[in-house]
Amino acid sequence: MLYLLLKFAYIILLSFLFGIASDWILQKYTARPDRPGSFAITAINGLMIIGMICSYFSLVAPLAVTCNVLLGATGIGIAILLRRHIKERWIQYHGQYKTAGGWAFLFFILLTAYVLYLSALQSINYDEGLYYAPFIKWIQTYRVVPGLANLHERFGFNSHWHLLAAVFNWSWLTGQSGNQLNGVLYLLVSVYLLQIFRHPHIQWPHQLIMAGILLLINMPQTSVYFITAPSADLVIFYFGCLLFLCWSQQEHISGDLRIFRILAPFFLVTVKVSSMPVLLLPAIATWQYLYTRSWTKAAAVCLTGIIILTPWIIRNVMLSGYLLFPLETIDICQVDWKSPAAEIIRNRSLVHDCAYVMNKDAAVLQAGAGLQKMYTWFFHNLRLYDKLLLMGFVLSPIVIVYHHRRLTRAQWESYSYLWIGMLFWLSQAPDPRFAYGYLVPGTVWAVALLVKTNKSFHFQRGITVGCTLLFAVITLYYITICTGSSSAEAS
């Protein structure tokens, strides 16, 4: 676990250096005074920038030793050139976390130990053995391979999160694969949400929304299967929550969150193509900039999208022969290695059907009519907390309409995006793990609007911390049972 701690620290530090470079560029070329930012969001921005760099590098070389050396050297160069800016930001970050108090630091230590333990365990995620680990190995060994999706159709999914997992795998150094990148993301998101300990800085109901998200990112089933493997679904979940937070209060966000708001939607599409509804957010931003004649800002959003999406589209064509795999209808590239359309349709249908099949026989479930199918899906296939989240989201319009006079245009935009994403999810593959990025922020926001503020801040914070730790204990108990069952089956 000590090695894992050092590895996490290196990834976070390197990501922070790339993120601080984007922060410096924003501050240098905008006259707008900047609010104090967040170390965690800056590091997440840097992680996305590293992912974009790796996507270009993968077109010409494998993501192994050379890529790591170049990234490390670039990080050192940034640290030297921007040392004054880094020092200024570090003083701000230190002041922020001092105001959080010792309890926040203790809670962070507990969460760190918790995620290190989970990350050190053998993954029990079925998809890791199916295609995560093999695809990452291909990325580490070769540059992008034309027609690789013909070897395994799921290699065509081309998640850029797996590019990051490959570059930080370090099997070339240790001789063992180490796909623990999701643990790093969990730590960074948790650090950002720990701002709930800084009472004067966070206003109601935003404080309650952050507390609710902090609790729900620790849902046991999610932690067991998503943190122990480089699952792209965890990225969609976490980034969806963060996008809602920064978009719904866009008038008061810091520079690092403004960068995140531009980078994250495009990056999410490269992580998983089913997250395409998120492109509505930069589309809205671009329209607003054009309407107000802010040509530079509109051009910056469009240019960011082009820079991030271009290598992803090239990789799609190289791997499968299609621009947007697994959407075989967009077929404009005539290449020799094109994946058969019939196989793509079969694979997409399999993903859709598996979303309905958890506890019931597949043939029986699929034979039912539409309403009967949905009834069986909801009452027999969903876990209890998935049912509660779904019901909370469906009922949330009642609360939102009741409080409509208190809502800003940005909040209406972000809430509309959540509903569009939910409808897209239902039409594609209604597995709850694919929709947490919509379900969690929408439900938590509605609950936060209902909660009265007569309870003390310390009471609300105590409830959040207590429930989060309870979820962590349940997760550890559950994963002990799962790993014990796996060991018994193997023997």
Residue, then its C-alpha position, 0 to 999 in steps of 0.5 A: m500500500l505504500y507503493l500505491l500511496l506514492k503512485f497516487a501522490y505522483i499522479i496527483l502532483l503531475s496532474f496538478l502541474f499540468g492543471i496549474a499551467s492551464d490556470w496560469i494561461l487563463q489568468k494571463y489572458t483574461a482581465r477578470p479577477d479570479r476567485p480562489g480555486s481548488f487544488a482538486i479541480t486543478a489536478i482533475n483539469g490536469l488529468m484531462i489535459i494529460g489524457m488529451i496529450c496521450s491521445y495524440f501520442s498514442l497515434v504514433a507510439p505506445l503509452a509506456v516508458t517514453c510517454n511517461v518520461l516526456l510527461g515527467a519532464t514536462g511537469i518538471g519544466i512547468a514547475i520551474l517556469l511557473r514556480r511563482h504562480i504555483k507558490e501563490r496558488w499553494i498559499q491560497y490552497h493552504g489557507q482554504y484547508k486550514t479553515a476546514g479544520g482538523w476534523a476535515f483532515l482526519f476525515f480525509i486520512l480515513l478516506t485515503a486509507y479506505v481507497l488505498y485498501l480498495s485499490a490494492l485489492q484484486s478487481i472483481n469487475y467482470d469487464e476488467g477481465l473481458y476487455y479493460a485489462p487486455f485493451i490497456k495492454w495493447i495500448q502499452t505495447y503498440r501504437v493504435v492498431p488498425g482494425l483492433a475491434n475485429l479482434h474483440e468488438r469492445f476494443g472499439f469502444n476506445s475509452h480515453w480513460h483507458l489511455l490514462a490507465a495505460v500510461f499510469n499502469w507502470s507494468w513496464l516498471t514493476g512487471q505487474s499491471g496496476n489499473q488503480l486510476n479510479g482511486v486517484l479520481y475518487l480522492l480528488v473528487s472527495v477533496y473537492l467535496l470536503q469543502i462542506f467543512r468550510h461553512p463560511h464559503i459554501q452557501w445553502p443549498h449548495q452546501l447540502i448538494m455537495a454533502g449529498i454527493l459526497l455521501l452517494i459517491n460512496m454507494p457500496q455497490t459502486s465502490v466495490y466494482f468501480i474503484t477496484a477497476p478502471s471503469a469509465d462509468l465512474v468517470i461519467f458519474y463523478f464528472g456528471c456531478l461536478l458539472f452540475l455543481c459548477w454549471s448551476q452556479q456558473e456566475h460565482i465559480s473560480g477559474d479552475l472550475r471555468i476550465f473544468r466546465i469547458l474541458a469536461p464535456f468534450f473529455l467525457v465523450t472521449v471516455k464513453v460515447s453514450s455520454m453525448p448529451v453532455l455536449l448540450l452544455p458547451a453548445i449552450a455556452t457557445w450560443q450565449y457567447l455568440y449572442t453576447r458577441s463574445w467571439t473569443k470565448a465562443a472560439a475558445v470553446c469550439l477550439t477546445g472541442i476540436i483539439i480534444l475530439t480530433p484524436w479520439i475520432i482518428r482512433n475510432v476510425m483506426l480501431s473500428g473503421y467508424l467515426l462513432f463506434p458503436l454507431e454503425t449508421i455513421d459510416i463514411c470511412q471506407v477502410d479495409w479493417k472496418s468492423p462488420a455492421a452486424e457484429i456492432i448491432r449484436n454487441r449494442s443489443l447485448v449491452h442494451d439487454c444486459a441492462y434489463v437482466m440482473n435477477k430475472d431470466a433474460a428470455v422471460l424478461q425480453a418476451g414481455a410487452g413494453l410496460q411489463k418489461m419496465y415493470t419487471w425491470f423496476f421492481h425486480n432488477l433494480r437495487l433498493y438505492d437505485k429505486l430510491l434514486l430513480m423515484g427521487f429523480v422522477l418526482s424532483p420536478i414537483v420540488i423544482v417547479y415549487h421553488h421555480r422563483r428561486l432558481t437561476r437560468a443556469q440552474w434551469e439549464s443544468y436541470s434540463y440537461l439532466w432530464i435529456g441525459m436521463l431520456f437518452w439513457l432510458s432509450q439506450a441501456p437503462d442500467p443504473r450505473f450508466a445514469y448516476g451522473y444524472l440521477v444523483p445530482g438531480t435527486v440530491w438537488a431536489v432533496a436539498l431544496l426540501v430540507k429546512t435550514n433550521k438544523s445547525f451546520h455542524f449537525q448536517r456535517g456530522i450526519t454526512v460524515g457518519c453516513t459516508l463512513l457507514f457506507a464505507v464499512i458496508t463496502l468493506y464488508y461486501i467486498t470481503i464477501c465477494t472476494g471470499s466467494s471468488s476465492a472459494e470458486a477458484s479453489 
